[in-house]
Amino acid sequence: MVKTPRARLLCVLALATAVGLFIALIPGHRGWFDVLVYYGTVNDWVHEGGGVYDYLVPGTHYGFTYPPFAAVAMVPMSMLGWHTVIAVNAALTAAACALVLYWLVDPIAREHGWPRLFAFGVAACLLAALQPARDTVSFGQVNLVLVALVLADARLLTSGRSRWAGIGTGLAAAIKLTPAIFILYLLLAGRRRAAAVASATATAATLLAALVAPGPSWTFWTSAFGDTARIGDLFYISNQSLRGVIARLDPETSHPVYWLLVVGCVLALWAWRVRRAARQGDVWGGFALTGLAACLVSPVTWVHHLVWVVPALVLLTGAGLREAEPRCRRRLLWWAGTAYVVLCSSVVWLWANRSGDPDGFVGGSAYVWITLGLLVFLPLRAATPTVHRAAAQESITVLAARS
C-alpha cells in the first residue's frame, strides 16, 4: 500500500490520467446515442403528439423500448436542451457510480485498514476503464442508475433499515424489466416484506404510467413488450447473453426451445446459490448472483448491460484479499484480475463477423463465460455480526407486530 498522502494522490492522478488516455484513444465512442433515443422520444411525445413506441431516431430503426413508466420519468427532458440533457445524464451516472463504489468498496477498505479516499479513487478509475461502464456513459444509458437503485435495497437490508427495502428494486423494475428478477431473489431469500414493497412499488409506478399515458401503456403491454426485433438482432456480437450465444451458432434459426432449456438450468443454479447465500446471511452475495443471472437469462444483454457484473467482481476481489491461504488467495485474485482485464478489452469484437466459428463460439461470447463462471464459483461469505444483529432486530419487530 502506498504510504504517504502525497504518494497516494500522485498514484490516483497517474491512474486517472492513464485511464483517461485509454478511453480517449480506443475506438467505440457511442455519441450518447441511447440518451438521444430517450430525448427524441419524449420531445416527439410531449411537443408533437407522437406515440412513444412509434418514434424512431431519424435514419435508424431504433426507438424507445422501455416500459411506459420510464417515458413518464423522462418527461423533464422535454424541457431541457440537448447538451443539458447530456450533462444531467452524466451527473446522474456519476452519482450512481459513487454510491455503488461506496457500498461495495468501503467495507473492503475498512476491513484491511486502507485509506478510504485512496481506495475509492483507485476503484473509480478501474470502474471507468471497464467496457460496460464506458459504454453506459458513452451511450447515455440508465444502467448504473438502475444498479444503484437495486443495491440501495441491499444496503438497507444489511444496515438494519429494512423497512424501506424494496422501493429501489420496484422503481428499477418499473423503468426496465430486467431488474424484476431481484423481486424473485427477495422471495427466495425469505425477504417477503421487501419483496412485497418492491412489487407494490413497481405496480404503483406502472399504474401511474397507465393513468398519465394510457395509449403508450396499452401499446407496450399488448405488442411492444414481446417484440425483440425493436431492440436489435439477437445474434449481434454485443448481445452477451445465453440467447445471443445460441443465436450466433445459427443466425437463421431462433432455437427458442434450446434457449429455454438453458435458461431453466441457469435459473435452477441461481436459485440454489441464492438460497445458500440467504442461509449464510450473505445479502450482497445474493444480490451479486442475481445481477449475473439477469444478464445470462435476458434475451438481450448488450455489453453495456454488464454493469450488473460489477458487484460480483468486487466481491470476488474482496474474497481473494480476505483469503488466508496463499495459493487460494492468488487463485481468487488471478481470476478476478483476468475477468476484469477481459471485460476492459472489447475482445469479443474480434469475432464480430465470424462468431459462428469454433474459436468464435469461445471468444465471441467471452463475457458470457465470465458471467456464467462468476455465477457458479463466486465465493459466498457468512454474515457479519452487524448483519446478524440487524436480521435479529427485524425478526423481533415482526414478532412484536404479530403479537
N, C-alpha and C positions, 0 to 999 in steps of 0.2 A: 504494500500500500504506500502511495506517495505520502511523504512525511509532513511537509510544511504546507500551510495555506497557500503560499505563493506558488509552490510547485504544483499543488492541486489545481489552482486556477489556470496555470500555464498548460497543464495536461488537458483540461477540458477545452480550453481555447484551441489547442492544437488539434484535438479530436474533432471539434466542431468545424474547424477550417477544412480538415480532410474530408469530412462527410459532406460539407457544402460543395467542395470541388467535385466530389464523386457524383452528387446529384446534378450539378450543373453540366457536367461533361458527358454523362451517359445518355444514350437515346431513351425515348419513351416518355417524353413530356406530353401530357394529355390535354393541356389547354383548357382546363376547367369544363370539360365537355358535359359532365353529368349535371353540374350546377346550372349549365346553360339549358339543359332539358327542364330542370325544375323552374327556372326563371321564365323561360318561354312559355311553359305550360300555364303557370299561374297568371302571367300577363295576358295571354290569349283568353283564358277563362274569365278573369275579372274585367278586363278592359274591352275585349272584343266579343264576349259572349260565346266563345268556343267551348267545345267539350274537352274535359280533362284528358280523356283517353282517345280523343281524335287528333290532338295536336302532334305534329312531327317536326323535329328540328329541320329547317329548310335544307334541302339537298341530301337528307338522310331518311332512313326508315325507323329512326329511334324516337320513341315518345315516352310518356310517363308510365311507369309500371308498378308503382307502389299503391297501397290501399288508399281510399279517399281521405282518411284522416291525415295522411301525410300531406296531401294537397291543401287541406284546410290549414294545417300548421304552417305551411309555407306561404300562405296568402300575404303576410307582411312584405315578402319580396316584391310584390307588385307596386309597393310604394317607394322602392329604392332604385337607384341607378345600378347599372351593371357592375361597375367597379366597386361600389359599396357592397353589393351582394357578395362579391368575391372576398372582400375584406372581412365581412361578417362570418362567412363560411369558414375562412381560415382561422378567425379568432375562436369560434366555437370548437373547431377541431383541436386547436392548441389547448384550450381549457380542458377538453375531454382527455387529451393526452396527459396533461399534468395530473389530473385526478387518477387516471388509470395507473400511471407510474408511481404516484404516491402510495396508492393502496397496495400495489404489488411489490415495489422495490423497498419502500421504507421499512417493512418488517425485516427484510434480509439485512439491510444496513444496520439496524439496531441490534439484531442478533449477533452480528460479527464486530460491532463496535466501530463501524466505518463512519466517517463524516457524512452526514445525511445529504447535505447540499452537493458534495462531490459525487456521491453515488447517484443522486438524481440527475446531475449534469451528464455523467457518463451514460446512464440509461437513456436519457433523452436523445443523445447523439446516436446511440445504437438503434433506437426505435426509428429515428429519421432515415437511417440507411436501409431499413427493411423494405423490400419492394411493395408488399401490401400497404404499408403506411405511406410510402412515397406516392403510390397510385391513388390512394384515398385522397391525399392532399391535391395531387395534380388533376384528378377528375373533379374535385369539389364534392366528393361523396359524403354520406352521412354515417359511414360505418363506425368510426371511432366514437362518435356521439352515442350510437346505439350500444357499443361495448361499455361505455361509461355508465349509461342508464342501467344496464343489467348488473354490472359489477357494484353499483351503488347498493343493490339489494344484498349482495354478498357481504358488503361492508356492514350493513345494518344487522344482518343475521349473526355476524361474528363480534359485534360490539354491544350486544345486549339491548339494541333498539329495534327489535324485530317487529314492533307494532306497525311500522310503516313499510316494512319489506314487502315487495311485490309491485309497488307503484311504478318503479323504473322499468321492470320487466314488462308490465302491462302496456306502458306507453311505447316501449320499443316494439312490442308485438303489433300494436295498432299502426305504427309507422311503417313497419316492414314485417312480412310474415315469418321470416326465418327465426327471430328470437322467441316465437311462441313455444319452441321446444323447451325453453327454460321453465315454462309453466309445468310441463310434464316432469322436468327434473325436480321441481319443488315438491310435486306429489310423490315421486319415487323416494325422495329424501325424507319424507314424513313431515314436510313443512306445509301442512294443509292450510293454515291461516294465510301464509304468504302466497300460496297458490291461489287461494280464493280472492285475495286482494288483487293479484295480478290479473286474474280472469275478469274480475269486476271492472278493473281499470281499463282493460282492453275493450271490454264490451261497451262501457260508457263512452269511451273515445270513438268507437265505431258508430254508436247510435248518434252521438253528437254530429259526426260527419254526415250521417244519413239525413239529419234534420237540416243541416246547413247546405248540403249538396246532394239532394235525393237522386238527381239524374246520374251524376257520376258514380254514386254508390250502387245504384241498380246496374249500371254498365259493368262495374268492376266485378261485383259478386255473381253476376249471371253470365258473363262472357270473358272479360279480360283476365279474370283470376286464373283460369287454367290455360291461357294462351301463351305457351313458352316461346312461340315464334316472335312475340313482341319484344322479347329480351335479347334474342340473338341465336346463332346456330349452336346447338348443343355440342357439336364436335370441335368448335373453335378452341385453339390451344389454351386460351385464357380461362376456359371452364375447367377448373381444377377440382371437380367433384367426381364421385364414382360414376355419375351419369355421363360426364364428359369422357371418362376413360372408356366406357363401353361404346359410346357414340363414335369415338375416334378409331376403334377397332373396325367398324364398318359404318361409315357415314351415311350409306344409302338405306340402312335399316335401323329402326329405333331400338329394337330389342327391349321393350319395356318389361317383359317377364323376367329376364336376366337381372335387370336393374332392381326390380322389386325384391327378388330373392337376395341379392347382395345387400340391399338396404335393410331387409329384415334381419340378416345376420349381424350387421353393424349395430342396429338398434338393440338387439339382444345383448351384444357385448357391452354396449354403452350402459344399458340398464343394470347389468351385473356389476359393472365397475362403479357406477354412481351409488348403487345400493351399498357396496362395500365402503365407499368414501363416506356415506352417511353413517354407517356403523362406527367408523373411526372418528367421526366428528370433523372430517376434512371438508369444510364448506367450500373453500377456494378450489380444492382439487375437483370437487363435484361440478362447480361452475366451469372450470377449465375443460374438463372432459366433455361437458355439454356443448361448449363452443366448438370443439373438434368434431363432435358428431353432427352438429348443424352444418358444418362445411362439407362433410362427407355425403350426407343424405339429401341435401338440397339438389334439385335438378340442375341448377345453375349456380356455381360458385366461382365468380370471376376472381382473379388474383387479388384484387383489392378487398374482396370479402374476407380474405385470410387473416385480417387483423384479429379475428377470433382465436387464432393460434397463439397470439402474444402471451396470454396468461399461462398457457401450458409451457411455453419456452422459459418464462421467468421462473415458474415453479420447478421445472427440471433443473435449471441452473442453481436455484436455491437448495434443492435436494443434493446436488453434487457438492456444493460448498459445505453443506452440513455433514456429509458422509465422513465418518472417521477412518474407515478402512481405505488405505491409499489407492489400491487398484480399482475398487468400486468408484471411488471419488473421481479418478482420472477417466474412467469409462463414462460416467454420467456427464462430466463436463465436456468430454470429447464429443459425445452425441449432441449435447446442447449447442456447442460451437459449430459442429458440422451442419446441423439443421438450420442454424441462424445464417451461416455463410451461403448455403444453398438458397434460402429464401431472400437473400440480398442480391443474388446473382442474375436473376432473369434467365436462368439456364434453360427453362422449358421452351423458350422461343427458338432455340437451336433446332427444334424438331417441328417448327410451325407448319412446314409443308410436307413432312413425312412422318407424322405421328403414328401411322399405322404400321411402320416397320417394327421388327422386334426390339431394336435399341430405342426406337421412338416410344414404344409402349412403356419402357422404363424411364427414359429421360424426359419424354414429353409430358409425363404425369408425375414428375418428381415431387411436386408439392403435395399431391395426393398421398404418396407413400410416406412422406414425412408426417402428415396429419394422421394417417392410419397408425403409423408406428407410435406416435405420441398417445393415441387413444388406447393402444394395447399396453404400453410399457410405462406410462407416466407414473412415477412413484407417488404413493399416497402417504399422508402424514397424519399421525394421531393429533387430535385437537389439543391446543394449548390450555392450560388451566383457566385462562381468561374466558376462552370459548366455552369450556365446561361450565364455568360459573354462570355465563350468560344463558346457556341452554337450561341449566337447573332453575334459574330465576324465572325463565319463560314457563317452564313446566309448573312451578309453584303458582305463578299468576293464573295459568289456565285452570288449575285445580281449584284455586280460590274462587274464580269466577263461576265455576260449575257448582260449587257448594253454596 
